[in-house]
Amino acid sequence: MKLVIAVIQDKDSNRLSNALVREGFRATKLASTGGFLRAGNTTFLIGIEDERVHEVLQVIGANCKVRDQLVTPVSPMGGSTDSYIPFPVEVQIGGAAVFVVPVERFEHF
């Protein structure tokens, strides 16, 4: 058995949740916050048999898209902010960060 941990952007959360249910996968959804952009994320915890991990990864990949977004960097820490002029920078966001870890034991009460 494996535990799939998928951290995705909030914009993709409902689409992924619906797709997982449609494909017969059960998941626990947790609200989380990203460190870099300090934006809302959703973390899915999916317990799955070893032979179905590939199927779950396909569903995640099909429903979590990478997109470009303009962000304004935060001011530098320390030093003078008098000469700091923040210019928007285009970064890629979205997609999914997925971890697949072995489960030694699972109990359901």
Sine and cosine of phi, psi and omega as CSV:
sin_phi,cos_phi,sin_psi,cos_psi,sin_omega,cos_omega
0.00,0.00,0.53,-0.85,0.00,-1.00
-0.79,-0.61,0.41,-0.91,0.16,-0.99
-0.92,-0.39,0.88,-0.48,0.05,-1.00
-0.99,-0.14,0.85,-0.53,0.04,-1.00
-0.93,-0.37,0.90,-0.43,-0.04,-1.00
-0.87,-0.49,0.88,-0.48,0.05,-1.00
-0.98,-0.19,0.88,-0.47,-0.08,-1.00
-0.77,-0.64,0.22,-0.97,0.04,-1.00
-0.97,0.26,0.58,-0.81,-0.01,-1.00
-0.80,0.60,-0.56,0.83,-0.03,-1.00
-0.88,0.48,-0.45,0.89,-0.03,-1.00
-0.99,-0.10,-0.06,1.00,-0.16,-0.99
-0.87,0.49,-0.79,0.61,-0.03,-1.00
-0.91,0.42,-0.64,0.76,0.01,-1.00
-0.89,0.46,-0.70,0.71,0.00,-1.00
-0.92,0.38,-0.67,0.74,0.01,-1.00
-0.85,0.53,-0.74,0.68,0.02,-1.00
-0.89,0.46,-0.65,0.76,0.00,-1.00
-0.92,0.39,-0.64,0.77,0.03,-1.00
-0.89,0.45,-0.70,0.72,0.03,-1.00
-0.89,0.46,-0.70,0.72,-0.01,-1.00
-0.87,0.50,-0.58,0.82,-0.02,-1.00
-1.00,0.02,0.00,1.00,0.08,-1.00
1.00,0.04,0.30,0.95,0.03,-1.00
-0.99,-0.13,0.63,-0.77,0.06,-1.00
-0.97,-0.24,0.66,-0.75,-0.05,-1.00
-0.59,-0.81,0.42,-0.91,0.14,-0.99
-0.96,-0.29,0.75,-0.67,-0.08,-1.00
-0.95,-0.30,0.79,-0.61,0.01,-1.00
-0.83,-0.56,0.65,-0.76,0.11,-0.99
-0.97,0.23,0.68,-0.74,0.02,-1.00
-0.57,-0.82,0.19,-0.98,-0.01,-1.00
-0.78,-0.63,0.73,-0.68,0.03,-1.00
-0.97,0.24,0.53,-0.85,-0.04,-1.00
-0.99,0.17,-0.61,0.79,-0.11,-0.99
-0.96,0.29,-0.81,0.58,-0.03,-1.00
-0.99,-0.11,-0.08,1.00,-0.06,-1.00
0.81,0.59,0.61,0.80,-0.03,-1.00
-0.97,-0.24,0.36,-0.93,0.00,-1.00
-0.92,0.38,0.69,-0.73,0.08,-1.00
-0.80,-0.60,0.19,-0.98,0.16,-0.99
-0.80,-0.60,0.71,-0.70,0.04,-1.00
-0.93,-0.36,0.82,-0.57,0.04,-1.00
-0.98,-0.21,0.73,-0.68,0.13,-0.99
-0.94,-0.34,0.87,-0.49,-0.09,-1.00
-0.79,-0.62,0.92,-0.40,0.11,-0.99
-1.00,0.04,0.77,-0.64,-0.13,-0.99
-0.50,-0.87,0.50,-0.87,0.08,-1.00
-0.92,0.40,0.52,-0.86,-0.06,-1.00
-0.78,0.62,-0.69,0.73,-0.10,-1.00
-0.95,0.30,-0.17,0.99,-0.02,-1.00
-0.96,-0.28,0.04,1.00,-0.01,-1.00
-0.85,0.53,-0.69,0.72,-0.01,-1.00
-0.86,0.52,-0.64,0.77,0.02,-1.00
-0.89,0.46,-0.70,0.71,0.01,-1.00
-0.89,0.46,-0.68,0.73,0.01,-1.00
-0.89,0.46,-0.60,0.80,0.05,-1.00
-0.91,0.42,-0.67,0.74,0.01,-1.00
-0.90,0.44,-0.68,0.73,0.01,-1.00
-0.89,0.45,-0.74,0.67,-0.02,-1.00
-0.88,0.47,-0.57,0.82,-0.03,-1.00
-0.97,0.24,-0.30,0.95,-0.12,-0.99
-0.89,-0.46,-0.03,1.00,-0.02,-1.00
-0.85,-0.53,0.98,-0.22,-0.13,-0.99
-0.99,-0.17,0.59,-0.81,0.12,-0.99
-0.99,0.14,0.68,-0.74,0.04,-1.00
-0.65,-0.76,0.37,-0.93,0.05,-1.00
-1.00,-0.07,0.59,-0.81,0.01,-1.00
-0.56,-0.83,0.62,-0.78,0.09,-1.00
-1.00,0.09,0.77,-0.63,0.05,-1.00
-0.77,-0.64,0.51,-0.86,0.07,-1.00
-0.98,-0.18,0.86,-0.50,-0.02,-1.00
-0.89,0.46,0.50,-0.87,0.06,-1.00
-0.96,0.28,0.37,-0.93,-0.03,-1.00
-0.90,0.43,0.49,-0.87,-0.04,-1.00
-0.91,0.42,0.55,-0.83,0.04,-1.00
-0.98,0.20,0.75,-0.66,0.00,-1.00
0.95,0.31,0.17,-0.99,0.02,-1.00
0.96,0.28,-0.02,-1.00,-0.05,-1.00
-1.00,0.07,0.71,-0.71,0.07,-1.00
-0.99,-0.12,0.04,1.00,-0.01,-1.00
-0.89,0.46,-0.61,0.79,-0.05,-1.00
-0.99,-0.12,0.04,1.00,-0.04,-1.00
-1.00,0.05,0.88,-0.47,0.06,-1.00
-0.87,-0.49,0.94,-0.34,-0.04,-1.00
-0.96,0.27,0.82,-0.57,0.09,-1.00
-0.95,-0.32,0.67,-0.74,0.04,-1.00
-0.87,0.49,0.61,-0.79,0.01,-1.00
-0.83,-0.56,0.67,-0.74,0.03,-1.00
-1.00,0.06,0.81,-0.58,0.03,-1.00
-0.79,-0.61,0.39,-0.92,0.08,-1.00
-1.00,0.01,0.75,-0.67,0.05,-1.00
-0.78,-0.62,0.13,-0.99,0.03,-1.00
1.00,0.04,-0.40,-0.92,-0.11,-0.99
0.96,0.30,-0.47,-0.88,-0.01,-1.00
-0.49,-0.87,0.65,-0.76,0.20,-0.98
-0.98,-0.21,0.90,-0.44,-0.14,-0.99
-0.86,-0.51,0.75,-0.66,0.07,-1.00
-0.89,-0.47,0.71,-0.70,0.07,-1.00
-0.87,-0.49,0.90,-0.44,-0.06,-1.00
-0.83,-0.56,0.55,-0.83,0.02,-1.00
-0.94,0.33,0.54,-0.84,0.05,-1.00
-0.93,-0.36,0.86,-0.50,-0.01,-1.00
-0.97,0.25,-0.58,0.81,-0.05,-1.00
-0.45,-0.89,0.58,-0.82,0.03,-1.00
-0.71,-0.71,0.75,-0.66,0.05,-1.00
-0.80,-0.60,0.64,-0.77,0.07,-1.00
-0.78,-0.62,0.88,-0.47,-0.05,-1.00
-0.94,-0.34,0.00,0.00,0.00,0.00
